[in-house]
Amino acid sequence: MAVHPTAIVDPAAVVHPTAEIGPYAIVGARVTIGARTVVGAHAVIEGPTTLGEDNRVSALAALGGPPQDLKYKGEPTTLVIGNRNTFREFCTIHRGTVTGHGTTIIGDDNLFMAYSHVAHDCVVGNRTVFANGASLAGHCVVGDDVVLGAFAAMQQFLRVGPYAFVGAFAGMNHDVLPFLWSSSERDVRAWKVNSVGLQRKGFSAERVAALQKAYRILHRHRHDRAAMMAALEPVASLSADVKALRDFIASSKQGIHGA
């Protein structure tokens, strides 16, 4: 284990022998750091927090801090982080609360750019990108392969469906549809299928075409949800992606940012 002489590592922390802790970094008690994870200068990791393997924590990032919740009274809630994530400068990720499910969860292969923030009790999937300043309030769920643009901000208890792209400065106060490109005018709305992003993820032309057909249905019936769901049904029967989109809409409790 390479620990800079100016770093402070609590004796109760569990740090893999191949991990690296940079100058002036602080690793608190009840922190577990996996193999080949690198913690940069002046970074702070508080516990209980678990980091998996091959993570990169940049200078001045702060992980595992207590939730910014007035109801929090110091309970030992947790932050669990998977593998191969990158947390850039001044990124902040907080632990869960007992009024939530007690844990904030970060999956694998995510990029959190400078000043991005994930609040208590959130669940973030895999291969997401949080651009500079993108922020989640508490209890949010972000699916796999999502991109949040710079300073995009999400209200508590909302969801972003998988493969969604959310434009910069979007203020999200409803669930954000999977597979679509959403950005804000006066309100966030889904403007088109996230076709470029889907193609980069290996989606075939046929899969993209089915989603584009579904998007046209969403737009046509944007003021009549019952008609929208009925029109999606035959397309969903032929496309697993459209079925996932339909199911996401059907399960929304907060409403959706429509087409």
Phi, psi and omega in degrees: 000123179265105180244122179297143184298341178269352180287154177242114180241118181298140179301337181275354177285150177245110185240126181297145182302336181267359178285162178232136179239120188277179184298136176064009175290154179235124177241116187275180177293156178060031173251133175241127183238125186277182186299139173061014174283138183243126178251120187280179183300136175065006175291152180233126175236117179255157181246173001288121180219139175238126172248134178283215186264151169061029174276155177234115179251111187282173181304134172070009171289152181228112184242141174081016177290164179294150181295149176272068185226122183296340179279348183288130183238030175088014180297151183280065176281173193230162168234128180239123183238135181281223188245152170061034175268153176238126178244110185275183191304135176065012173294141179231131177230125185254157177287172181282188176228159178286340175279347170261220177258011170086350187219137166263134188236129175240130182281224185244153168062035178262152175242118176250107183284177186305137175068008175289159186216135172237118184276182186299144172068014177280157174233120180245131184283223186244150173060032176272162174232122172255108180288175186308125175078359177297137190220142173245132167284181186293153171068022179271156178234126179242123182285179180293150170062029177272145171241124174252123181290172183303131176063015169297137186225135186243132174293157182297153175068021180254171181231147167244122181288160182299148177066013176285150171240125180245125184290166181299146175064016179286131174260111188262116177239013171219166174301146181253128188293143175290156173073350189253162178261114181244139175211173187251142167251262166271335178223157178286137175215158177276119185267329185191172174289140178283062191295318181296314179297321179293320178296322177295334178269008174092011177291136178286165177299325180293319179295318179295318181299321179297320178291324177295322175297318178296320179299319179298325176294317179301316181293318183295324185248030187296340180258005182219092186297322180298316178295323178300311183295321179294319181289331179287334189305310181294328177288320180296331180291342181252351185221121178295328179292316179293324176299318178297320177297313179299315181295324178299314179297315183297328184269358183291128177261340184257000188086167184237155168282106190281178182277000000 
